[in-house]
Amino acid sequence: MSDHHKFGTHLPRSAGESLLFVLVISLISVNIIPVIISGLSIGFTLDMWLGVLRVLPLLWVVVVAVVLLTRKPAMWLTGLVVRKGDSFRAHIFADTLCSVLLISVILTVVGTWIGTWSLTSGPLVHFFESWPRNFMIAFVVEALLAQPLARLAMRGYHRRVDRRSDATAQTA
């Protein structure tokens, strides 16, 4: 499959599809990343996991908002790294890297506030200790799990839509 074809089948084609894409990625990410980060910070216990589950709905809404807020800056950064003729993989890697970079900066602070239900200076004071680990965890989950699964879902969705469209065109 050509790189040009992958841009049209593996990625959203409309605003509605983009929202669905973000929702799939964020649902996967928000169920894995905070659990790993919290577990590494305070230990992997049932209490830790239940604590993450309690804040998950709010955290998910905040994650989606941060993704939408950082989308244009991430695209601008990605444009500094890749060019139009670069491969699909190069574009996806750079976009994932730039997106996770920006999102992780914000969520290292805001996510801690949500997770602890406390607006303290702690996440700011310890930012440079916490952020590199948080970034790497988020990048690995995004690059190896969340985004590939979302692209796979998008590809399956586009196959069904395109088949339906082709069948409609043939009967017309």
Beta strands, then each sheet from edge to edge (+ up, - down):
end
